[in-house]
């Protein structure tokens, strides 16, 4: 009977133990799942805050550069006088790339009508920027602003500063443009890979993609984008990742999305981040799992103890056997107690069983930390409660020995299981150590199991990170100051170079005027030669007839008419050349064909004297706007170079110049045997000439190049060519002017 009852109790104990183990496993699994989800959620929020901070820092740095560049007193002068060739922002952009962490800084000047008149990154001009809302805003409000925007090249951060003249008239604004590459590089340093993705609706706007990377029709804006993650999105529906409300875990990576909007709240795109799970610290979760296993073990041990007592109680009729068993049970209890202590001592964390006021038991880790005591009794005598060693910190998550609304510190931790509490304790060497502190949810009798996990290294790492962040801010301030000094130095050097350039230009134009006057005098002399000869012959004949008394009235009248007619020719020659060099105060509309014909006519005497065959072929006339006289002087300079080249041919039958105007492209070909390939790239440089010093200083073609490109915004090029004329092949040079 007793044996049967004992067996039933044994079965009940086994079932109860299995149930406890099963419940413990389920609880540990769910608890671990909840803790992991909480840790991943915190990591996702941290990434979002980090990206926000990096974008704000980049916007502030970009705005600082824009404000600094806008303080240049010459800027409004160049803009007002349309001296766009004097902007040196390409050099400044290059120096920023060399001396700072910003590797792709673009600078743009926009006039008051919203057209781009200068870019540091290419030569395109006169783009209409009214499609950008931020441009319309600054044109209306004329104030400093920053924005994230999508242009024709990229998704970028833009800082705009208005430009005013001395009378406070709005002339336009300067815009500094930076990209997301430095932000993604900073994230990569923290093991976070990113893809900066632009919404599909802006594909038509991005005409010149900066990175040239696309995935499923979406533009990738960061050059640092990893091909592995691009392929990851290619094999999935990318729209599922652009607007994540919460993180996703795929392939052991925490995936998060950060939405990018412009200043009006319109969606631009998303930054999709990838953080490998191995870089997320889950040590505390694993420690919590160990604690729960230990608690379950203690409960099973307690049940075992109760089971043994109950069995002994049922068998109290058998005194001797009971006594013997009792001794065995006592031995077993001691053994179980020893085992429990071994389990406690095997833990790497400090474990304490307490009611919040006195310590009931602890493991050896407590004595290993407080080396000034030898055993638990000495610890109780010296400290009474572990809470008496807690240090007050300037952080509400640190627990101290005080009253928490009627609860002691241990009870307060027990009823706030979701909070991450910490304590600070000085060790025996007076070093401050930090611990995360956890409490069992259930009481063991009236006691609580407290676990202290050393997190000193983590705290010091956070402090060091804060220190590094402060140093980084100081470094940015120092670099900003250095950049300001560099800018001031550049401004001074630019002023000196501008003064030198103005003096050189003054001398240059003076020399060119002298050359033009000399050419004019030479042509006037040639045009006058025949009329003067006619007048001289007529006058001599009339004198001879008069001396011989054979001068009739009719002959006298004819001779006088001839003299008057040739005198008129002389006068017209002077008028023609005078009108040719009349300076114009402003741009006018003029016929391109008429201007070319005038230039050929100006050199007519030189062409005839040197037996040069010249032909002008064109499809249709069109009108251009500019200084007609200066344009004609450019054509004369080009023809003069061709004439100089062809007269070197000793065979006068090989002196050919062909002029062709078709589809608004002017070609001037000559039979002068071409230009040495070593010199052709330098032909438009100042003071470079292939002529003898008697014939030129090397400034004619340079001035033609400057006038056509910088002032009239046309394109000019030169190359060697081979052409056919009257069934004969010639070699020479070809000038190409594109009026499109």
SELUM-966748 format. One record per residue (C-alpha): residue in three letters; y, z, x. Coordinates in steps of 0.25 Angstrom, whole numbers, plus 5000, padded with zeros to 4 digits. Layout:
AlaYZX ...
% end
This chain:
Unk500050005000 Unk501050045011 Unk500549925020 Unk500849835008 Unk502149885005 Unk502549885020 Unk502149735020 Unk503049705008 Unk504149775015 Unk503849695028 Unk503849565020 Unk505149605013 Unk505749635027 Unk505349495032 Unk505849425020 Unk507149505021 Unk507249465036 Unk507049325034 Unk508049325023 Unk509049385032 Unk508749285043 Unk508949175033 Unk510249225028 Unk510749245042 Unk510449105046 Unk511149045033 Unk512349135036 Unk512449105050 Unk512348955047 Unk513448955036 Unk514249055045 Unk514148955056 Unk514548835048 Unk515748915042 Unk516148955056 Unk515948815062 Unk516748755050 Unk517848855052 Unk517948825067 Unk517948675065 Unk519048695055 Unk519848775065 Unk519648665076 Unk520048555066 Unk521348635063 Unk521648655078 Unk521448505081 Unk522448475069 Unk523448575074 Unk523348525089 Unk523548375084 Unk524748425076 Unk525348495089 Unk525048375098 Unk525748285088 Unk526948375087 Unk527048385102 Unk527048235104 Unk528048215093 Unk529048315100 Unk528748255114 Unk529048115108 Unk530348165101 Unk530748225114 Unk530648095121 Unk531348015110 Unk532548115110 Unk532648115125 Unk532647965126 Unk533747955114 Unk534748035123 Unk534947915132 Unk536447885130 Unk536147735134 Unk535147715123 Unk536147695112 Unk536947605121 Unk535747515124 Unk535347515109 Unk536747485105 Unk536947375115 Unk535547315113 Unk535247335128 Unk533747355125 Unk533347305139 Unk533947435145 Unk532947525138 Unk532047585148 Unk531047655139 Unk529847585145 Unk530147655158 Unk530347785151 Unk529047765143 Unk528347735156 Unk528847865163 Unk528447955151 Unk527047895152 Unk527047925167 Unk527648065167 Unk527148125153 Unk525948135145 Unk526448035135 Unk525847905139 Unk526347805128 Unk527747835125 Unk528447725118 Unk530047715116 Unk530647625106 Unk532147595102 Unk532447555087 Unk533747505083 Unk534547555071 Unk533947445062 Unk532447495065 Unk532047385075 Unk531347415088 Unk532247365099 Unk531547425111 Unk530047475114 Unk529547535127 Unk528147485125 Unk528347335122 Unk529447225121 Unk529447205106 Unk530747225099 Unk531447215086 Unk530247275078 Unk530647325064 Unk530247465063 Unk530647485048 Unk529147495044 Unk529147635051 Unk529647755041 Unk530147835053 Unk531047725058 Unk531647715045 Unk531847865045 Unk532647865058 Unk533447745054 Unk533947815042 Unk534047965047 Unk534347935062 Unk533648065067 Unk532648105077 Unk531148105072 Unk529748095076 Unk528548035068 Unk527147985069 Unk527147835065 Unk526447705066 Unk527147585072 Unk526747455076 Unk526047505089 Unk525347645086 Unk525347775078 Unk526347855087 Unk527347975087 Unk528747925087 Unk530048005090 Unk531347935086 Unk532747975090 Unk534047895085 Unk535047835094 Unk536547835091 Unk537747785099 Unk538947855103 Unk539547835089 Unk538347895083 Unk537847755077 Unk536347745075 Unk535747645084 Unk534247665083 Unk533247755088 Unk532347785100 Unk530847805097 Unk529847875106 Unk528347835102 Unk527147915107 Unk525647905104 Unk524547995100 Unk523747975114 Unk524348105120 Unk523948185108 Unk522548135108 Unk522448165123 Unk522848305121 Unk521748315110 Unk520748255119 Unk521048365129 Unk520548465118 Unk519248385116 Unk519848315104 Unk519648165102 Unk520548095093 Unk520847965085 Unk522247935080 Unk522047845069 Unk523147765061 Unk522947735046 Unk522547585043 Unk523747565035 Unk524647555048 Unk523747445054 Unk524747335051 Unk525847415057 Unk525147435070 Unk525347295076 Unk525247335091 Unk524147445091 Unk524347535103 Unk522947575105 Unk522247455099 Unk521147545094 Unk520647535079 Unk519447595072 Unk519047545058 Unk520447485056 Unk521147615060 Unk522147615072 Unk521847715083 Unk523147765089 Unk522647845101 Unk522247775114 Unk521347895117 Unk520447865105 Unk518947885109 Unk518047755106 Unk516947855102 Unk517847915091 Unk518347775087 Unk516847735086 Unk516547865078 Unk517647815067 Unk517147675067 Unk515847715062 Unk516347805051 Unk517447795040 Unk518747825047 Unk519447865034 Unk518547985033 Unk519148045046 Unk520648015044 Unk520948125034 Unk520048235036 Unk520348355029 Unk519348435037 Unk518648415050 Unk517348335051 Unk516148365061 Unk515448235065 Unk514648215078 Unk514948355083 Unk516448325082 Unk517548395074 Unk518348275068 Unk519748305062 Unk520848215057 Unk522348235059 Unk523248155049 Unk524448085055 Unk525648065046 Unk527048005048 Unk528348085045 Unk528248045030 Unk526848095029 Unk526247965028 Unk524847955034 Unk524747885047 Unk523347915053 Unk522448025058 Unk522048085071 Unk520548105071 Unk520048215081 Unk518648235086 Unk518348375092 Unk516848395097 Unk516248515091 Unk515848565105 Unk517348605108 Unk517448695096 Unk517048835100 Unk515948895090 Unk515549015099 Unk516049115089 Unk515249055079 Unk513949065087 Unk514249205090 Unk514449235075 Unk513049175073 Unk512449265084 Unk513049385077 Unk512449345063 Unk511149335070 Unk511249465076 Unk511649535063 Unk510449475056 Unk509649525067 Unk510249665065 Unk509949665050 Unk508549625052 Unk508349735062 Unk508949835053 Unk508049785042 Unk506849795051 Unk507249945054 Unk507349975039 Unk506049905037 Unk505349995047 Unk505950125042 Unk505550085028 Unk504050055032 Unk504050185040 Unk504550255027 Unk503450205018 Unk502450245028 Unk502950395029 Unk501650445024 Unk500950415037 Unk501650515045 Unk500950485058 Unk501050335056 Unk502550355052 Unk502850435064 Unk502250335073 Unk502850225066 Unk504150295066 Unk504150305081 Unk503850165082 Unk504950135072 Unk505950215081 Unk505450145093 Unk505650015085 Unk507050055080 Unk507450085095 Unk506849945099 Unk507649875087 Unk508849955091 Unk508649905105 Unk508449765100 Unk509649765092 Unk510449815104 Unk509849705112 Unk510249605102 Unk511749665102 Unk511749665117 Unk511249515118 Unk512549465111 Unk513649415120 Unk514749465111 Unk515149615109 Unk514449665096 Unk514849795090 Unk514249875078 Unk515449955072 Unk516050005059 Unk517449975065 Unk517650115070 Unk516550145079 Unk515450065086 Unk514050085082 Unk513449985092 Unk513749875101 Unk513149775111 Unk513249785126 Unk514349675126 Unk515349795122 Unk514949875134 Unk515049755143 Unk516449735138 Unk516949885139 Unk516349915153 Unk517150045153 Unk516050105144 Unk514550115147 Unk513950125133 Unk514350115118 Unk514550265117 Unk515550265128 Unk516250145121 Unk516250225108 Unk516850345116 Unk517950265123 Unk518350165112 Unk517650215099 Unk517850085092 Unk517849945098 Unk519149915090 Unk519950015099 Unk519849915110 Unk520449795102 Unk521849755108 Unk523049715099 Unk523349565100 Unk524449485094 Unk523449405085 Unk523049455071 Unk521649405073 Unk521449515084 Unk520749635078 Unk521249785082 Unk520849925078 Unk521749935065 Unk521649955050 Unk521449815043 Unk521849855029 Unk520849975028 Unk519749905037 Unk519449925051 Unk519449815061 Unk517849785059 Unk517949785044 Unk519149695044 Unk518449595053 Unk517149605044 Unk517949565031 Unk518749455038 Unk517549375044 Unk518249235044 Unk519349285053 Unk519249265068 Unk519649405073 Unk519749445088 Unk519949565097 Unk520549595110 Unk519949695120 Unk520249735134 Unk518949745143 Unk518749855153 Unk519449765163 Unk520749765154 Unk520549615151 Unk520849575137 Unk519749505130 Unk519649435116 Unk518549445106 Unk518249375093 Unk517749485084 Unk516749465072 Unk516149565062 Unk514849555054 Unk515049525040 Unk513949625036 Unk513949775040 Unk512749835047 Unk512749965039 Unk514250005040 Unk514449935053 Unk514949795057 Unk514449715069 Unk515649665077 Unk515549545087 Unk516649525098 Unk516549385105 Unk517349375118 Unk518449255116 Unk519349295128 Unk519149155134 Unk519449085121 Unk520749175119 Unk521149145134 Unk520948995132 Unk521848995120 Unk522949075127 Unk522748975139 Unk522948865129 Unk524148925123 Unk524748945137 Unk524448795141 Unk525048755128 Unk526348835132 Unk526348775146 Unk526148635140 Unk527348655131 Unk528148695144 Unk527648575151 Unk528048485140 Unk529448545141 Unk529448525156 Unk529048385155 Unk530048355144 Unk531148415153 Unk530648325164 Unk530648205155 Unk532048235151 Unk532548245166 Unk531748115169 Unk532448045157 Unk533848095162 Unk533548035176 Unk533047905169 Unk534347895162 Unk535147915174 Unk534347805182 Unk534447715170 Unk535947725170 Unk536047695184 Unk535147575183 Unk535947525171 Unk537247525179 Unk536547455190 Unk535947345180 Unk537347325173 Unk537947295187 Unk536847205191 Unk537047135177 Unk538547115179 Unk538347055193 Unk537246965187 Unk538046915176 Unk539246885185 Unk538346805194 Unk537746725183 Unk539146695177 Unk539546645191 Unk538246555191 Unk538546505177 Unk539946465181 Unk539446395193 Unk538446315185 Unk539646285175 Unk540546235186 Unk539446145192 Unk539146085178 Unk540646065175 Unk540845995188 Unk539645895185 Unk540145865171 Unk541545835176 Unk541145745188 Unk540945615179 Unk542245635170 Unk543045665183 Unk542545545190 Unk542945455178 Unk544345515177 Unk544445495192 Unk544045355192 Unk544845315180 Unk546145385186 Unk545945305199 Unk545745175192 Unk546945195184 Unk547745225196 Unk547245105203 Unk547645015191 Unk548945075191 Unk549245045206 Unk548844905204 Unk549644885191 Unk548444845183 Unk548344975174 Unk548444925160 Unk548745015148 Unk547344995142 Unk546645035156 Unk547645155157 Unk547245205143 Unk545745185145 Unk545845265158 Unk546645375152 Unk545545385140 Unk544445395151 Unk545145505158 Unk545445585145 Unk543945565141 Unk543445615154 Unk544445735154 Unk543945775140 Unk542545775146 Unk542945865157 Unk543645955146 Unk542345955138 Unk541545995150 Unk542346115152 Unk542346155138 Unk540846145137 Unk540546235149 Unk541646335145 Unk540946345131 Unk539646355138 Unk539946495144 Unk540846555133 Unk540346695132 Unk539846745118 Unk540146885113 Unk539046885103 Unk537646815100 Unk537746685092 Unk536746595086 Unk536546465094 Unk535546345094 Unk534446355105 Unk534446205107 Unk535946195108 Unk535946305119 Unk534846245127 Unk535546105126 Unk536846165131 Unk536146235143 Unk535546095147 Unk536846025145 Unk537546135154 Unk536546095165 Unk536645945162 Unk537345905175 Unk536345985184 Unk535145915177 Unk535745775178 Unk536145795193 Unk534745845196 Unk533945735189 Unk533245835180 Unk532545785167 Unk532745895156 Unk532245885142 Unk532445985130 Unk531445975119 Unk531546065106 Unk530846075092 Unk531946145084 Unk533246215086 Unk533446365083 Unk534546465084 Unk534646595093 Unk535646705093 Unk536246755106 Unk537246725117 Unk537246565118 Unk537946555131 Unk536946655138 Unk535746585132 Unk536246455137 Unk536446515151 Unk535046565151 Unk534546425148 Unk535446365159 Unk534846465169 Unk533446425165 Unk533746275166 Unk534446295179 Unk533246365185 Unk532346245180 Unk533446145186 Unk533346225199 Unk531846205199 Unk531746065196 Unk532746015206 Unk531846055217 Unk530945935213 Unk531445825223 Unk530845725213 Unk531945715203 Unk530945655193 Unk530245785193 Unk531445865188 Unk531145905173 Unk531546015164 Unk530946025150 Unk531546115139 Unk530746135126 Unk531046225114 Unk529946235104 Unk529546345094 Unk530746425100 Unk530146425114 Unk531046365125 Unk530246305137 Unk531046255150 Unk530046185159 Unk530446125173 Unk529746045184 Unk530246145195 Unk528746165200 Unk528746305193 Unk528946455199 Unk528146525210 Unk527146605202 Unk527546725211 Unk528946715206 Unk528746685191 Unk528646825186 Unk529946865193 Unk530746745188 Unk531546825178 Unk531846945187 Unk533246965192 Unk533646915206 Unk532346835207 Unk532546685210 Unk531746565215 Unk533046495218 Unk533846495231 Unk534846595232 Unk535946485231 Unk535446455217 Unk535246585210 Unk535146735211 Unk533846755202 Unk534646805190 Unk534646685180 Unk533246695175 Unk533346845175 Unk534646835166 Unk533946735157 Unk532746825155 Unk533646945152 Unk534546865142 Unk533346805134 Unk532446925134 Unk533447045133 Unk534546985126 Unk533946875117 Unk532546935116 Unk531846805119 Unk530646785129 Unk530746705142 Unk529646665152 Unk529346575163 Unk528146505169 Unk527646385177 Unk527246265169 Unk526746125170 Unk527246015160 Unk527245865157 Unk528445785156 Unk528445635155 Unk526945625159 Unk527245705171 Unk526745845174 Unk527745945180 Unk527646095185 Unk528746195183 Unk529246325177 Unk529446345162 Unk530346445155 Unk529946495141 Unk530946555131 Unk530346605118 Unk531446615107 Unk530446675097 
% end
